[in-house]
Amino acid sequence: MTETFGKSDISLVIPTYNRDSHLEEFLNSIKPYTTEVEVLVIDDGSTDNTREVVSNSFAEYIQGGGNGQMEAKRIGVDKSSGKVVGFLEDDMRVDDDFINPIVTSLNNGEYIIQSKVIETSKNKSSISDGSEPNIAIKYFWNYDFINNLEQVSKSRYIPFVRESGLFVLKDILENIPLYDNNLLGDGWGESLSFSFRARDEGHRIYFHPQSVIYHLSATDGGSSGRFSKQKGDINGSGCTKFEYYRHRNSMYIHTRFFFHLALPTLIYRILYSIGKSIYYRDIRCVVYPCTGIVAGILKGTAVKALRN
């Protein structure tokens, strides 16, 4: 007998860090669903009024460990009681009917579902179009591939998810965690890692454009602020420890999952780093990326060898 799902089977996990005003507006936007879904807010060590905002709402407050968004999501999954976990962000707003298409998809046997996330600052939705060979090339040049699907009205299977607006059967997450312990920093690259690992296990990723979520891309606060591009930037070069995490995680993903693009990616990133170092006269523009590249290749190779 096929399992059936309802709204009450869904747990929403929202990591947050020092965004009390954004979080309050987000919680107001999902208020119509408060009697039907479980809402868990994982506070990643905020120093503002986050606890008070959550305590005065319908959501459950959970104290995180202050180790970044990836760890906060893991805590949320562990604490959730629903059969399905949805990952949202504290600077999002939801469409009036964003849950119903998810429930319909679940009852049709789709267990990894990506909502349509509209980036309001860019007027684009960050999700791939299903053309997998081109996607791989675009990820090689730009890890933050954004393709405009705002005019798309039909559901489809897609090769990759994004970190939020994602709904996954909890049984799948127990075997294939969203977070990848091999990633560093704030887990930059976790959506790619999860997508590859899920597909390797035979799962399909279903995109439902009728489940609409708006992402405001707030610049203040945010769990990822612990690994900010700006932290330690003294000359405007952007060459901070963040570059180590970014290049390390990127090369880990390439080496482990699409090795055929690892070499051109390596060459591109090294030449780019050298050029940036010369332009800004900042040796860190080479040191951080290159040490990250080496660490990422070693890690990706080691994990790939263990899997084979």
C-alpha positions as CSV (number, residue, x, y, z in Angstrom):
1,M,0.0,0.0,0.0
2,T,1.4,3.4,-1.0
3,E,2.1,5.8,1.9
4,T,0.0,8.9,1.9
5,F,1.2,12.3,3.1
6,G,-0.5,15.4,4.5
7,K,0.7,18.9,5.6
8,S,1.1,17.6,9.1
9,D,3.8,15.2,7.9
10,I,6.1,18.2,7.0
11,S,8.7,19.8,9.3
12,L,10.2,23.1,8.2
13,V,13.8,23.7,9.3
14,I,15.0,27.3,9.4
15,P,18.6,28.1,10.5
16,T,19.1,31.7,11.6
17,Y,21.8,33.9,12.9
18,N,21.4,37.6,13.9
19,R,18.4,38.3,11.6
20,D,15.6,38.9,14.1
21,S,13.7,41.3,11.9
22,H,13.9,39.2,8.8
23,L,13.0,36.1,10.8
24,E,9.9,37.8,12.2
25,E,8.7,38.7,8.8
26,F,9.4,35.2,7.5
27,L,7.4,33.6,10.3
28,N,4.5,35.9,9.6
29,S,4.5,34.8,6.0
30,I,4.1,31.1,7.0
31,K,1.5,31.8,9.8
32,P,-1.4,30.3,7.7
33,Y,0.3,26.9,8.0
34,T,1.1,27.0,11.7
35,T,-1.6,24.6,12.8
36,E,-0.6,22.1,10.0
37,V,3.2,21.9,9.8
38,E,6.0,21.7,12.4
39,V,8.3,24.8,12.3
40,L,11.7,24.6,13.9
41,V,14.0,27.6,14.1
42,I,17.6,26.7,14.8
43,D,19.5,29.7,16.4
44,D,23.1,29.4,15.4
45,G,24.3,31.6,18.3
46,S,22.5,34.9,17.6
47,T,23.2,37.9,19.8
48,D,20.1,39.9,18.8
49,N,16.5,39.3,19.7
50,T,16.1,36.0,17.8
51,R,15.1,34.0,20.9
52,E,12.3,36.5,21.8
53,V,11.0,36.6,18.2
54,V,10.7,32.9,18.1
55,S,9.3,32.6,21.6
56,N,6.5,35.0,20.8
57,S,5.6,33.0,17.7
58,F,4.2,29.6,16.9
59,A,7.7,28.1,16.0
60,E,9.8,26.0,18.2
61,Y,13.1,27.5,19.3
62,I,16.2,25.3,19.2
63,Q,19.6,26.5,20.3
64,G,22.3,25.6,17.8
65,G,26.0,25.1,18.4
66,G,27.2,28.2,16.6
67,N,29.0,26.1,14.0
68,G,27.3,27.5,10.9
69,Q,24.3,26.8,8.7
70,M,25.2,23.3,7.7
71,E,25.4,22.1,11.3
72,A,22.2,24.0,12.2
73,K,20.4,22.1,9.4
74,R,21.7,18.8,10.8
75,I,20.3,19.7,14.2
76,G,17.0,20.6,12.7
77,V,16.7,17.3,10.9
78,D,17.5,15.4,14.1
79,K,14.9,17.4,16.1
80,S,12.2,17.2,13.5
81,S,9.2,14.8,14.0
82,G,7.8,15.0,10.4
83,K,8.2,12.3,7.7
84,V,9.4,15.1,5.4
85,V,11.8,17.9,6.1
86,G,11.7,21.2,4.3
87,F,14.7,23.5,4.4
88,L,14.0,27.3,4.3
89,E,15.9,30.4,5.1
90,D,15.2,33.3,7.5
91,D,15.1,35.9,4.7
92,M,12.5,34.1,2.6
93,R,8.8,34.7,2.0
94,V,6.5,32.0,0.9
95,D,3.7,32.0,-1.6
96,D,0.2,31.5,-0.2
97,D,0.0,28.0,-1.6
98,F,3.6,26.8,-1.5
99,I,2.9,23.7,0.6
100,N,0.1,22.1,-1.4
101,P,2.1,21.3,-4.5
102,I,4.7,19.6,-2.2
103,V,2.1,17.4,-0.7
104,T,0.7,16.5,-4.1
105,S,4.2,15.6,-5.3
106,L,4.8,13.4,-2.3
107,N,1.6,11.5,-2.8
108,N,2.7,11.0,-6.5
109,G,5.9,9.2,-5.3
110,E,8.3,12.1,-5.5
111,Y,10.5,12.2,-2.4
112,I,13.1,14.9,-3.3
113,I,11.3,18.0,-4.3
114,Q,12.7,21.5,-5.2
115,S,10.4,24.5,-4.9
116,K,10.8,27.4,-7.3
117,V,12.9,29.9,-5.5
118,I,12.7,33.4,-6.9
119,E,15.7,35.6,-6.0
120,T,14.1,38.9,-5.7
121,S,17.3,40.9,-5.9
122,K,18.2,39.3,-9.2
123,N,14.7,38.5,-10.5
124,K,15.8,35.0,-11.2
125,S,15.1,31.6,-9.8
126,S,18.2,29.6,-8.8
127,I,17.6,26.1,-10.2
128,S,19.0,24.3,-13.2
129,D,17.1,23.6,-16.4
130,G,17.8,19.9,-16.6
131,S,20.3,20.1,-19.4
132,E,22.9,18.2,-17.5
133,P,26.0,18.4,-19.8
134,N,25.7,22.2,-20.0
135,I,25.0,22.4,-16.3
136,A,28.3,20.7,-15.5
137,I,30.2,23.2,-17.7
138,K,28.4,26.1,-16.1
139,Y,29.2,24.8,-12.7
140,F,32.8,24.6,-13.7
141,W,32.9,28.3,-14.6
142,N,30.4,29.5,-12.0
143,Y,29.4,27.4,-8.9
144,D,26.5,29.7,-8.3
145,F,24.7,28.8,-11.6
146,I,21.4,30.7,-11.9
147,N,19.0,30.0,-14.6
148,N,15.8,31.9,-15.0
149,L,12.8,29.6,-14.7
150,E,10.2,32.1,-13.8
151,Q,8.3,31.5,-17.0
152,V,8.4,27.7,-16.6
153,S,4.9,26.3,-15.7
154,K,5.6,22.6,-16.0
155,S,7.1,20.3,-13.4
156,R,10.3,18.4,-14.5
157,Y,13.2,16.4,-13.2
158,I,16.4,18.3,-12.7
159,P,20.0,17.4,-12.0
160,F,20.7,19.6,-9.0
161,V,19.0,21.2,-6.0
162,R,19.8,24.3,-4.1
163,E,20.2,24.5,-0.3
164,S,16.8,25.9,0.4
165,G,13.3,25.5,-0.8
166,L,14.1,21.8,-0.7
167,F,11.8,19.1,0.7
168,V,13.2,15.6,1.3
169,L,11.7,12.4,2.8
170,K,13.4,12.0,6.2
171,D,14.1,8.4,5.5
172,I,16.3,9.5,2.6
173,L,18.1,12.1,4.7
174,E,19.0,9.4,7.3
175,N,20.8,7.5,4.6
176,I,22.0,10.5,2.5
177,P,22.4,13.5,4.7
178,L,22.0,17.0,3.2
179,Y,25.2,18.0,4.9
180,D,28.5,16.6,3.8
181,N,31.1,16.2,6.5
182,N,33.8,16.5,3.9
183,L,33.0,20.1,3.3
184,L,34.5,22.9,5.4
185,G,33.4,26.4,6.3
186,D,29.7,26.8,6.1
187,G,29.3,23.8,3.8
188,W,29.6,25.8,0.5
189,G,28.8,23.3,-2.2
190,E,26.5,21.1,-0.1
191,S,23.6,21.2,-2.6
192,L,25.8,19.8,-5.3
193,S,27.2,17.1,-3.0
194,F,23.7,16.1,-1.9
195,S,22.4,16.0,-5.5
196,F,25.2,13.7,-6.7
197,R,25.0,11.4,-3.7
198,A,21.2,11.2,-4.0
199,R,21.3,10.4,-7.7
200,D,24.1,7.8,-7.2
201,E,21.6,6.0,-4.9
202,G,18.9,6.1,-7.7
203,H,16.8,9.0,-6.4
204,R,15.3,11.6,-8.8
205,I,15.0,15.3,-8.1
206,Y,11.6,16.8,-8.9
207,F,11.1,20.5,-9.6
208,H,7.6,21.9,-8.9
209,P,7.2,25.5,-10.2
210,Q,3.8,25.9,-8.4
211,S,5.5,25.8,-5.0
212,V,6.9,29.4,-5.0
213,I,9.2,30.9,-2.4
214,Y,10.9,34.3,-2.6
215,H,14.4,34.9,-1.4
216,L,15.3,38.4,-0.3
217,S,19.1,37.7,-0.1
218,A,19.6,39.8,3.0
219,T,23.1,41.2,3.5
220,D,23.0,41.6,7.2
221,G,23.5,38.7,9.7
222,G,23.1,35.2,8.3
223,S,24.6,31.9,9.5
224,S,27.1,32.0,6.7
225,G,28.4,35.3,8.1
226,R,30.7,33.2,10.3
227,F,32.5,32.4,7.1
228,S,32.0,35.7,5.4
229,K,33.8,36.9,2.3
230,Q,34.4,40.2,4.1
231,K,35.9,38.8,7.3
232,G,39.5,39.9,7.5
233,D,39.4,41.9,4.2
234,I,41.7,44.8,4.8
235,N,42.3,46.1,1.3
236,G,39.1,45.3,-0.6
237,S,40.6,42.4,-2.4
238,G,38.2,39.9,-1.0
239,C,41.1,37.6,-0.3
240,T,40.2,36.2,3.1
241,K,39.9,32.7,4.7
242,F,36.6,32.4,2.9
243,E,38.6,31.9,-0.3
244,Y,40.3,28.9,1.2
245,Y,36.9,27.3,2.1
246,R,35.5,28.1,-1.3
247,H,38.3,26.8,-3.4
248,R,38.9,23.8,-1.2
249,N,35.2,22.7,-1.3
250,S,35.0,23.4,-5.1
251,M,38.0,21.2,-5.9
252,Y,36.7,18.5,-3.5
253,I,33.3,18.5,-5.4
254,H,35.0,18.4,-8.8
255,T,37.5,15.7,-7.9
256,R,35.0,13.5,-6.3
257,F,32.0,13.9,-8.6
258,F,33.0,15.1,-12.0
259,F,36.7,14.5,-12.3
260,H,36.8,15.2,-16.1
261,L,36.4,18.9,-15.2
262,A,38.9,19.0,-12.4
263,L,42.0,19.8,-14.5
264,P,40.5,22.8,-16.4
265,T,39.0,24.0,-13.1
266,L,42.4,23.7,-11.4
267,I,44.1,25.7,-14.2
268,Y,41.4,28.4,-14.3
269,R,41.4,28.9,-10.5
270,I,45.2,29.1,-10.2
271,L,45.5,31.6,-13.1
272,Y,42.7,33.7,-11.7
273,S,44.3,33.7,-8.2
274,I,47.6,34.8,-9.6
275,G,46.1,37.6,-11.6
276,K,44.1,38.8,-8.6
277,S,47.2,38.7,-6.4
278,I,49.1,40.8,-8.8
279,Y,46.3,43.3,-9.2
280,Y,45.7,43.8,-5.5
281,R,49.4,43.2,-4.5
282,D,48.1,40.8,-1.9
283,I,49.9,37.4,-1.5
284,R,46.8,36.0,0.3
285,C,45.0,36.0,-3.0
286,V,47.3,33.2,-4.0
287,V,47.9,31.5,-0.7
288,Y,44.3,31.0,0.4
289,P,43.0,29.6,-3.0
290,C,46.0,27.5,-3.7
291,T,46.2,25.8,-0.3
292,G,42.5,25.3,-0.6
293,I,42.8,23.7,-4.0
294,V,45.5,21.3,-2.9
295,A,43.4,20.3,0.2
296,G,40.3,19.9,-1.9
297,I,42.0,17.7,-4.5
298,L,43.5,15.5,-1.8
299,K,40.2,15.1,0.1
300,G,38.2,14.5,-3.1
301,T,40.7,11.9,-4.3
302,A,40.7,10.1,-0.9
303,V,36.9,10.0,-0.6
304,K,36.6,8.8,-4.2
305,A,39.1,6.0,-3.6
306,L,37.2,4.9,-0.5
307,R,33.9,4.8,-2.4
308,N,35.3,2.7,-5.3
